[in-house]
């Protein structure tokens, strides 16, 4: 009886998870980091005016050390179809995860195709609509990428990704890299942020500026080329071991002083004949800031 019970437990553990955890606990993150590598996401989204959702399609490729049950993170949205290594499958969506069984996977390269829907809202979502307008942006930190698309939502599983957006012709789609190409009613964007790694290729997924991480020794030996990357818009993070010690980025454009703003307003009034008006609340806020300024005493560096 005991042997049969052990055998049943072993079979169950090979086919799936006894219980699917909420979120990404440390044990799950460590297990996936040891099992999964060479991750890539090919993503496409369709944006529709005033819609509370966006439909998406993705192709995930990754390598597995061994064929074992695997959880993809996806919470808040809905999945309509999934294929694993060319075969349609029915996946269980539970506790913010999609469960892939061991018999669907294999050691080495794997491919997952998914059709899904993600939510859009003014707050509390990964895809945010600003103030009920058609200005949309993503906010994935600290762990909300899995609200926008199925993924391995943990910081030590970096990935290359390509993004394609279908939007109305009069919309502007902005990425941190130049568009790879576009067609009428379709903007195809290559949104890629690079990360320096040794061994397996390792890419930092980000929607903001390109981020390049290097060790302090590598920065000393290649500082000229790194400065060229900074001038082109990248942010360079210099690390000593696992700890960031410096960030190099291009200076922000100079801001106009209040005097310059007043001069511009006066010039505009002369040119157009329309006198500028000052919002009372804004004027009160500026006056309060000026009257209550404190001397700046930055902390000393260690």
KOLGUMI-271464 format. One record per residue (C-alpha): residue number from 1; residue in one letter; x negated, y negated, z. Coordinates in steps of 0.05 Angstrom, whole numbers, plus 5000, padded with zeros to 4 digits. Layout:
atom i: NUM | aa: A | east: X | north: Y | up: Z $
...
***
This chain:
atom i: 1 | aa: X | east: 5000 | north: 5000 | up: 5000 $
atom i: 2 | aa: X | east: 4944 | north: 4952 | up: 5018 $
atom i: 3 | aa: X | east: 4907 | north: 4967 | up: 4953 $
atom i: 4 | aa: X | east: 4970 | north: 4954 | up: 4912 $
atom i: 5 | aa: X | east: 4982 | north: 4888 | up: 4948 $
atom i: 6 | aa: X | east: 4911 | north: 4865 | up: 4935 $
atom i: 7 | aa: X | east: 4917 | north: 4885 | up: 4862 $
atom i: 8 | aa: X | east: 4982 | north: 4845 | up: 4855 $
atom i: 9 | aa: X | east: 4950 | north: 4784 | up: 4886 $
atom i: 10 | aa: X | east: 4890 | north: 4789 | up: 4839 $
atom i: 11 | aa: X | east: 4936 | north: 4795 | up: 4778 $
atom i: 12 | aa: X | east: 4977 | north: 4735 | up: 4801 $
atom i: 13 | aa: X | east: 4915 | north: 4693 | up: 4812 $
atom i: 14 | aa: X | east: 4891 | north: 4709 | up: 4741 $
atom i: 15 | aa: X | east: 4957 | north: 4691 | up: 4708 $
atom i: 16 | aa: X | east: 4972 | north: 4627 | up: 4745 $
atom i: 17 | aa: X | east: 4970 | north: 4586 | up: 4809 $
atom i: 18 | aa: X | east: 5004 | north: 4611 | up: 4872 $
atom i: 19 | aa: X | east: 5023 | north: 4539 | up: 4887 $
atom i: 20 | aa: X | east: 5010 | north: 4476 | up: 4847 $
atom i: 21 | aa: X | east: 4981 | north: 4420 | up: 4889 $
atom i: 22 | aa: X | east: 5007 | north: 4349 | up: 4890 $
atom i: 23 | aa: X | east: 4957 | north: 4300 | up: 4858 $
atom i: 24 | aa: X | east: 4884 | north: 4320 | up: 4849 $
atom i: 25 | aa: X | east: 4856 | north: 4346 | up: 4915 $
atom i: 26 | aa: X | east: 4781 | north: 4353 | up: 4923 $
atom i: 27 | aa: X | east: 4781 | north: 4429 | up: 4914 $
atom i: 28 | aa: X | east: 4818 | north: 4424 | up: 4847 $
atom i: 29 | aa: X | east: 4772 | north: 4368 | up: 4823 $
atom i: 30 | aa: X | east: 4709 | north: 4408 | up: 4841 $
atom i: 31 | aa: X | east: 4735 | north: 4471 | up: 4809 $
atom i: 32 | aa: X | east: 4753 | north: 4435 | up: 4743 $
atom i: 33 | aa: X | east: 4686 | north: 4398 | up: 4742 $
atom i: 34 | aa: X | east: 4650 | north: 4465 | up: 4746 $
atom i: 35 | aa: X | east: 4694 | north: 4497 | up: 4693 $
atom i: 36 | aa: X | east: 4709 | north: 4442 | up: 4642 $
atom i: 37 | aa: X | east: 4662 | north: 4404 | up: 4596 $
atom i: 38 | aa: X | east: 4658 | north: 4369 | up: 4528 $
atom i: 39 | aa: X | east: 4727 | north: 4337 | up: 4535 $
atom i: 40 | aa: X | east: 4757 | north: 4296 | up: 4478 $
atom i: 41 | aa: X | east: 4825 | north: 4263 | up: 4471 $
atom i: 42 | aa: X | east: 4855 | north: 4243 | up: 4404 $
atom i: 43 | aa: X | east: 4915 | north: 4201 | up: 4423 $
atom i: 44 | aa: X | east: 4971 | north: 4168 | up: 4385 $
atom i: 45 | aa: X | east: 5027 | north: 4125 | up: 4412 $
atom i: 46 | aa: X | east: 5089 | north: 4095 | up: 4379 $
atom i: 47 | aa: X | east: 5109 | north: 4027 | up: 4408 $
atom i: 48 | aa: X | east: 5180 | north: 4003 | up: 4397 $
atom i: 49 | aa: X | east: 5206 | north: 3934 | up: 4417 $
atom i: 50 | aa: X | east: 5243 | north: 3932 | up: 4484 $
atom i: 51 | aa: X | east: 5236 | north: 4007 | up: 4494 $
atom i: 52 | aa: X | east: 5226 | north: 4033 | up: 4565 $
atom i: 53 | aa: X | east: 5186 | north: 4092 | up: 4538 $
atom i: 54 | aa: X | east: 5133 | north: 4108 | up: 4485 $
atom i: 55 | aa: X | east: 5128 | north: 4173 | up: 4448 $
atom i: 56 | aa: X | east: 5059 | north: 4202 | up: 4442 $
atom i: 57 | aa: X | east: 5019 | north: 4258 | up: 4411 $
atom i: 58 | aa: X | east: 4951 | north: 4283 | up: 4432 $
atom i: 59 | aa: X | east: 4898 | north: 4334 | up: 4415 $
atom i: 60 | aa: X | east: 4854 | north: 4353 | up: 4473 $
atom i: 61 | aa: X | east: 4791 | north: 4393 | up: 4461 $
atom i: 62 | aa: X | east: 4747 | north: 4419 | up: 4516 $
atom i: 63 | aa: X | east: 4700 | north: 4476 | up: 4534 $
atom i: 64 | aa: X | east: 4714 | north: 4526 | up: 4589 $
atom i: 65 | aa: X | east: 4661 | north: 4565 | up: 4627 $
atom i: 66 | aa: X | east: 4710 | north: 4623 | up: 4634 $
atom i: 67 | aa: X | east: 4783 | north: 4637 | up: 4616 $
atom i: 68 | aa: X | east: 4820 | north: 4619 | up: 4680 $
atom i: 69 | aa: X | east: 4886 | north: 4584 | up: 4697 $
atom i: 70 | aa: X | east: 4878 | north: 4509 | up: 4686 $
atom i: 71 | aa: X | east: 4918 | north: 4448 | up: 4707 $
atom i: 72 | aa: X | east: 4926 | north: 4386 | up: 4663 $
atom i: 73 | aa: X | east: 4949 | north: 4324 | up: 4700 $
atom i: 74 | aa: X | east: 5013 | north: 4291 | up: 4675 $
atom i: 75 | aa: X | east: 5062 | north: 4257 | up: 4721 $
atom i: 76 | aa: X | east: 5121 | north: 4212 | up: 4710 $
atom i: 77 | aa: X | east: 5129 | north: 4229 | up: 4635 $
atom i: 78 | aa: X | east: 5160 | north: 4288 | up: 4598 $
atom i: 79 | aa: X | east: 5129 | north: 4339 | up: 4551 $
atom i: 80 | aa: X | east: 5170 | north: 4364 | up: 4492 $
atom i: 81 | aa: X | east: 5122 | north: 4414 | up: 4461 $
atom i: 82 | aa: X | east: 5053 | north: 4444 | up: 4474 $
atom i: 83 | aa: X | east: 5007 | north: 4487 | up: 4432 $
atom i: 84 | aa: X | east: 4945 | north: 4521 | up: 4462 $
atom i: 85 | aa: X | east: 4893 | north: 4546 | up: 4413 $
atom i: 86 | aa: X | east: 4943 | north: 4547 | up: 4356 $
atom i: 87 | aa: X | east: 4999 | north: 4583 | up: 4392 $
atom i: 88 | aa: X | east: 5063 | north: 4548 | up: 4416 $
atom i: 89 | aa: X | east: 5071 | north: 4558 | up: 4491 $
atom i: 90 | aa: X | east: 5121 | north: 4540 | up: 4545 $
atom i: 91 | aa: X | east: 5084 | north: 4505 | up: 4601 $
atom i: 92 | aa: X | east: 5108 | north: 4493 | up: 4672 $
atom i: 93 | aa: X | east: 5109 | north: 4420 | up: 4692 $
atom i: 94 | aa: X | east: 5105 | north: 4416 | up: 4768 $
atom i: 95 | aa: X | east: 5077 | north: 4368 | up: 4820 $
atom i: 96 | aa: X | east: 5047 | north: 4323 | up: 4768 $
atom i: 97 | aa: X | east: 5012 | north: 4378 | up: 4729 $
atom i: 98 | aa: X | east: 5019 | north: 4421 | up: 4667 $
atom i: 99 | aa: X | east: 4999 | north: 4493 | up: 4682 $
atom i: 100 | aa: X | east: 4960 | north: 4531 | up: 4628 $
atom i: 101 | aa: X | east: 4953 | north: 4606 | up: 4642 $
atom i: 102 | aa: X | east: 4890 | north: 4645 | up: 4634 $
atom i: 103 | aa: X | east: 4917 | north: 4687 | up: 4576 $
atom i: 104 | aa: X | east: 4928 | north: 4623 | up: 4535 $
atom i: 105 | aa: X | east: 4855 | north: 4601 | up: 4543 $
atom i: 106 | aa: X | east: 4787 | north: 4628 | up: 4527 $
atom i: 107 | aa: X | east: 4715 | north: 4618 | up: 4547 $
atom i: 108 | aa: X | east: 4684 | north: 4565 | up: 4502 $
atom i: 109 | aa: X | east: 4722 | north: 4515 | up: 4459 $
atom i: 110 | aa: X | east: 4796 | north: 4505 | up: 4470 $
atom i: 111 | aa: X | east: 4847 | north: 4460 | up: 4437 $
atom i: 112 | aa: X | east: 4913 | north: 4435 | up: 4466 $
atom i: 113 | aa: X | east: 4965 | north: 4397 | up: 4425 $
atom i: 114 | aa: X | east: 5021 | north: 4361 | up: 4462 $
atom i: 115 | aa: X | east: 5082 | north: 4318 | up: 4444 $
atom i: 116 | aa: X | east: 5103 | north: 4275 | up: 4503 $
atom i: 117 | aa: X | east: 5139 | north: 4213 | up: 4526 $
atom i: 118 | aa: X | east: 5110 | north: 4163 | up: 4575 $
atom i: 119 | aa: X | east: 5146 | north: 4108 | up: 4613 $
atom i: 120 | aa: X | east: 5137 | north: 4033 | up: 4606 $
atom i: 121 | aa: X | east: 5157 | north: 3984 | up: 4660 $
atom i: 122 | aa: X | east: 5139 | north: 3916 | up: 4690 $
atom i: 123 | aa: X | east: 5105 | north: 3950 | up: 4749 $
atom i: 124 | aa: X | east: 5089 | north: 4017 | up: 4778 $
atom i: 125 | aa: X | east: 5070 | north: 4050 | up: 4712 $
atom i: 126 | aa: X | east: 5005 | north: 4061 | up: 4673 $
atom i: 127 | aa: X | east: 5034 | north: 4025 | up: 4613 $
atom i: 128 | aa: X | east: 5060 | north: 3957 | up: 4636 $
atom i: 129 | aa: X | east: 5106 | north: 3908 | up: 4601 $
atom i: 130 | aa: X | east: 5089 | north: 3838 | up: 4627 $
atom i: 131 | aa: X | east: 5148 | north: 3798 | up: 4652 $
atom i: 132 | aa: X | east: 5199 | north: 3833 | up: 4606 $
atom i: 133 | aa: X | east: 5162 | north: 3808 | up: 4544 $
atom i: 134 | aa: X | east: 5131 | north: 3850 | up: 4489 $
atom i: 135 | aa: X | east: 5061 | north: 3840 | up: 4519 $
atom i: 136 | aa: X | east: 5040 | north: 3911 | up: 4538 $
atom i: 137 | aa: X | east: 4976 | north: 3933 | up: 4572 $
atom i: 138 | aa: X | east: 4949 | north: 3994 | up: 4608 $
atom i: 139 | aa: X | east: 4927 | north: 4000 | up: 4680 $
atom i: 140 | aa: X | east: 4896 | north: 4068 | up: 4693 $
atom i: 141 | aa: X | east: 4857 | north: 4056 | up: 4757 $
atom i: 142 | aa: X | east: 4850 | north: 4089 | up: 4806 $
atom i: 143 | aa: X | east: 4888 | north: 4152 | up: 4783 $
atom i: 144 | aa: X | east: 4943 | north: 4131 | up: 4736 $
atom i: 145 | aa: X | east: 4917 | north: 4153 | up: 4668 $
atom i: 146 | aa: X | east: 4958 | north: 4216 | up: 4678 $
atom i: 147 | aa: X | east: 5021 | north: 4174 | up: 4678 $
atom i: 148 | aa: X | east: 5007 | north: 4154 | up: 4606 $
atom i: 149 | aa: X | east: 4984 | north: 4220 | up: 4575 $
atom i: 150 | aa: X | east: 4964 | north: 4291 | up: 4597 $
atom i: 151 | aa: X | east: 4891 | north: 4291 | up: 4617 $
atom i: 152 | aa: X | east: 4839 | north: 4312 | up: 4668 $
atom i: 153 | aa: X | east: 4849 | north: 4252 | up: 4713 $
atom i: 154 | aa: X | east: 4786 | north: 4254 | up: 4754 $
atom i: 155 | aa: X | east: 4724 | north: 4209 | up: 4747 $
atom i: 156 | aa: X | east: 4672 | north: 4264 | up: 4737 $
atom i: 157 | aa: X | east: 4706 | north: 4292 | up: 4674 $
atom i: 158 | aa: X | east: 4688 | north: 4238 | up: 4624 $
atom i: 159 | aa: X | east: 4714 | north: 4242 | up: 4554 $
atom i: 160 | aa: X | east: 4708 | north: 4214 | up: 4484 $
atom i: 161 | aa: X | east: 4774 | north: 4190 | up: 4458 $
atom i: 162 | aa: X | east: 4805 | north: 4161 | up: 4395 $
atom i: 163 | aa: X | east: 4868 | north: 4119 | up: 4399 $
atom i: 164 | aa: X | east: 4919 | north: 4107 | up: 4345 $
atom i: 165 | aa: X | east: 4977 | north: 4060 | up: 4355 $
atom i: 166 | aa: X | east: 5039 | north: 4052 | up: 4313 $
atom i: 167 | aa: X | east: 5071 | north: 3984 | up: 4325 $
atom i: 168 | aa: X | east: 5113 | north: 3932 | up: 4288 $
atom i: 169 | aa: X | east: 5077 | north: 3894 | up: 4233 $
atom i: 170 | aa: X | east: 5081 | north: 3828 | up: 4271 $
atom i: 171 | aa: X | east: 5049 | north: 3856 | up: 4334 $
atom i: 172 | aa: X | east: 4974 | north: 3851 | up: 4349 $
atom i: 173 | aa: X | east: 4940 | north: 3912 | up: 4378 $
atom i: 174 | aa: X | east: 4875 | north: 3898 | up: 4415 $
atom i: 175 | aa: X | east: 4821 | north: 3948 | up: 4433 $
atom i: 176 | aa: X | east: 4751 | north: 3942 | up: 4463 $
atom i: 177 | aa: X | east: 4722 | north: 3964 | up: 4396 $
atom i: 178 | aa: X | east: 4736 | north: 3942 | up: 4325 $
atom i: 179 | aa: X | east: 4793 | north: 3978 | up: 4290 $
atom i: 180 | aa: X | east: 4772 | north: 4039 | up: 4251 $
atom i: 181 | aa: X | east: 4824 | north: 4021 | up: 4199 $
atom i: 182 | aa: X | east: 4896 | north: 4000 | up: 4192 $
atom i: 183 | aa: X | east: 4955 | north: 4009 | up: 4145 $
atom i: 184 | aa: X | east: 5021 | north: 3971 | up: 4142 $
atom i: 185 | aa: X | east: 5060 | north: 3984 | up: 4207 $
atom i: 186 | aa: X | east: 5002 | north: 4025 | up: 4234 $
atom i: 187 | aa: X | east: 4939 | north: 4003 | up: 4272 $
atom i: 188 | aa: X | east: 4886 | north: 4056 | up: 4281 $
atom i: 189 | aa: X | east: 4837 | north: 4039 | up: 4335 $
atom i: 190 | aa: X | east: 4774 | north: 4073 | up: 4359 $
atom i: 191 | aa: X | east: 4771 | north: 4056 | up: 4433 $
atom i: 192 | aa: X | east: 4706 | north: 4084 | up: 4458 $
atom i: 193 | aa: X | east: 4662 | north: 4066 | up: 4517 $
atom i: 194 | aa: X | east: 4594 | north: 4099 | up: 4521 $
atom i: 195 | aa: X | east: 4559 | north: 4127 | up: 4582 $
atom i: 196 | aa: X | east: 4488 | north: 4150 | up: 4584 $
atom i: 197 | aa: X | east: 4480 | north: 4222 | up: 4609 $
atom i: 198 | aa: X | east: 4430 | north: 4277 | up: 4608 $
atom i: 199 | aa: X | east: 4449 | north: 4346 | up: 4584 $
atom i: 200 | aa: X | east: 4520 | north: 4351 | up: 4557 $
atom i: 201 | aa: X | east: 4546 | north: 4289 | up: 4523 $
atom i: 202 | aa: X | east: 4583 | north: 4246 | up: 4573 $
atom i: 203 | aa: X | east: 4628 | north: 4188 | up: 4553 $
atom i: 204 | aa: X | east: 4664 | north: 4140 | up: 4600 $
atom i: 205 | aa: X | east: 4737 | north: 4132 | up: 4581 $
atom i: 206 | aa: X | east: 4758 | north: 4059 | up: 4589 $
atom i: 207 | aa: X | east: 4806 | north: 4010 | up: 4559 $
atom i: 208 | aa: X | east: 4763 | north: 3950 | up: 4578 $
atom i: 209 | aa: X | east: 4692 | north: 3931 | up: 4558 $
atom i: 210 | aa: X | east: 4643 | north: 3983 | up: 4536 $
atom i: 211 | aa: X | east: 4606 | north: 4008 | up: 4598 $
atom i: 212 | aa: X | east: 4536 | north: 4038 | up: 4592 $
atom i: 213 | aa: X | east: 4507 | north: 4071 | up: 4654 $
atom i: 214 | aa: X | east: 4432 | north: 4082 | up: 4659 $
atom i: 215 | aa: X | east: 4382 | north: 4099 | up: 4713 $
atom i: 216 | aa: X | east: 4335 | north: 4045 | up: 4739 $
atom i: 217 | aa: X | east: 4276 | north: 4080 | up: 4707 $
atom i: 218 | aa: X | east: 4312 | north: 4081 | up: 4639 $
atom i: 219 | aa: X | east: 4330 | north: 4008 | up: 4646 $
atom i: 220 | aa: X | east: 4257 | north: 3988 | up: 4655 $
atom i: 221 | aa: X | east: 4236 | north: 4027 | up: 4594 $
atom i: 222 | aa: X | east: 4293 | north: 4004 | up: 4549 $
atom i: 223 | aa: X | east: 4313 | north: 3936 | up: 4574 $
atom i: 224 | aa: X | east: 4307 | north: 3902 | up: 4507 $
atom i: 225 | aa: X | east: 4357 | north: 3947 | up: 4471 $
atom i: 226 | aa: X | east: 4403 | north: 3944 | up: 4533 $
atom i: 227 | aa: X | east: 4403 | north: 3868 | up: 4529 $
atom i: 228 | aa: X | east: 4424 | north: 3874 | up: 4456 $
atom i: 229 | aa: X | east: 4483 | north: 3918 | up: 4478 $
atom i: 230 | aa: X | east: 4501 | north: 3865 | up: 4530 $
atom i: 231 | aa: X | east: 4500 | north: 3810 | up: 4477 $
atom i: 232 | aa: X | east: 4547 | north: 3852 | up: 4435 $
atom i: 233 | aa: X | east: 4597 | north: 3855 | up: 4492 $
atom i: 234 | aa: X | east: 4577 | north: 3917 | up: 4533 $
atom i: 235 | aa: X | east: 4569 | north: 3920 | up: 4608 $
atom i: 236 | aa: X | east: 4507 | north: 3956 | up: 4633 $
atom i: 237 | aa: X | east: 4509 | north: 3990 | up: 4701 $
atom i: 238 | aa: X | east: 4440 | north: 4007 | up: 4729 $
atom i: 239 | aa: X | east: 4440 | north: 4064 | up: 4779 $
atom i: 240 | aa: X | east: 4390 | north: 4091 | up: 4828 $
atom i: 241 | aa: X | east: 4410 | north: 4164 | up: 4837 $
atom i: 242 | aa: X | east: 4486 | north: 4163 | up: 4845 $
atom i: 243 | aa: X | east: 4489 | north: 4091 | up: 4870 $
atom i: 244 | aa: X | east: 4499 | north: 4030 | up: 4825 $
atom i: 245 | aa: X | east: 4447 | north: 3977 | up: 4842 $
atom i: 246 | aa: X | east: 4459 | north: 3925 | up: 4788 $
atom i: 247 | aa: X | east: 4508 | north: 3905 | up: 4734 $
atom i: 248 | aa: X | east: 4487 | north: 3866 | up: 4672 $
atom i: 249 | aa: X | east: 4540 | north: 3832 | up: 4632 $
atom i: 250 | aa: X | east: 4545 | north: 3772 | up: 4585 $
atom i: 251 | aa: X | east: 4561 | north: 3706 | up: 4621 $
atom i: 252 | aa: X | east: 4633 | north: 3684 | up: 4619 $
atom i: 253 | aa: X | east: 4649 | north: 3625 | up: 4574 $
atom i: 254 | aa: X | east: 4642 | north: 3558 | up: 4609 $
atom i: 255 | aa: X | east: 4706 | north: 3532 | up: 4640 $
atom i: 256 | aa: X | east: 4731 | north: 3461 | up: 4630 $
atom i: 257 | aa: X | east: 4728 | north: 3415 | up: 4690 $
atom i: 258 | aa: X | east: 4789 | north: 3376 | up: 4713 $
atom i: 259 | aa: X | east: 4758 | north: 3313 | up: 4684 $
atom i: 260 | aa: X | east: 4750 | north: 3346 | up: 4616 $
atom i: 261 | aa: X | east: 4823 | north: 3370 | up: 4618 $
atom i: 262 | aa: X | east: 4846 | north: 3299 | up: 4634 $
atom i: 263 | aa: X | east: 4804 | north: 3271 | up: 4576 $
atom i: 264 | aa: X | east: 4834 | north: 3323 | up: 4529 $
atom i: 265 | aa: X | east: 4904 | north: 3306 | up: 4552 $
atom i: 266 | aa: X | east: 4891 | north: 3231 | up: 4540 $
atom i: 267 | aa: X | east: 4863 | north: 3245 | up: 4471 $
atom i: 268 | aa: X | east: 4924 | north: 3288 | up: 4454 $
atom i: 269 | aa: X | east: 4969 | north: 3232 | up: 4478 $
atom i: 270 | aa: X | east: 4935 | north: 3181 | up: 4432 $
atom i: 271 | aa: X | east: 4938 | north: 3228 | up: 4373 $
atom i: 272 | aa: X | east: 5011 | north: 3249 | up: 4381 $
atom i: 273 | aa: X | east: 5041 | north: 3191 | up: 4419 $
atom i: 274 | aa: X | east: 5069 | north: 3239 | up: 4471 $
atom i: 275 | aa: X | east: 5048 | north: 3226 | up: 4542 $
atom i: 276 | aa: X | east: 5030 | north: 3289 | up: 4581 $
atom i: 277 | aa: X | east: 5070 | north: 3306 | up: 4642 $
atom i: 278 | aa: X | east: 5042 | north: 3340 | up: 4704 $
atom i: 279 | aa: X | east: 5081 | north: 3396 | up: 4736 $
atom i: 280 | aa: X | east: 5093 | north: 3374 | up: 4809 $
atom i: 281 | aa: X | east: 5081 | north: 3442 | up: 4838 $
atom i: 282 | aa: X | east: 5016 | north: 3451 | up: 4799 $
atom i: 283 | aa: X | east: 4992 | north: 3382 | up: 4821 $
atom i: 284 | aa: X | east: 5007 | north: 3398 | up: 4893 $
atom i: 285 | aa: X | east: 4969 | north: 3464 | up: 4888 $
atom i: 286 | aa: X | east: 4908 | north: 3430 | up: 4858 $
atom i: 287 | aa: X | east: 4910 | north: 3376 | up: 4912 $
atom i: 288 | aa: X | east: 4914 | north: 3429 | up: 4967 $
atom i: 289 | aa: X | east: 4855 | north: 3467 | up: 4938 $
atom i: 290 | aa: X | east: 4812 | north: 3405 | up: 4933 $
atom i: 291 | aa: X | east: 4830 | north: 3380 | up: 5002 $
atom i: 292 | aa: X | east: 4816 | north: 3447 | up: 5036 $
atom i: 293 | aa: X | east: 4753 | north: 3469 | up: 5001 $
atom i: 294 | aa: X | east: 4703 | north: 3505 | up: 5045 $
atom i: 295 | aa: X | east: 4628 | north: 3509 | up: 5032 $
atom i: 296 | aa: X | east: 4609 | north: 3573 | up: 4996 $
atom i: 297 | aa: X | east: 4560 | north: 3616 | up: 5035 $
atom i: 298 | aa: X | east: 4547 | north: 3679 | up: 4995 $
atom i: 299 | aa: X | east: 4523 | north: 3741 | up: 5032 $
atom i: 300 | aa: X | east: 4449 | north: 3756 | up: 5032 $
atom i: 301 | aa: X | east: 4426 | north: 3815 | up: 4990 $
atom i: 302 | aa: X | east: 4399 | north: 3874 | up: 5028 $
***
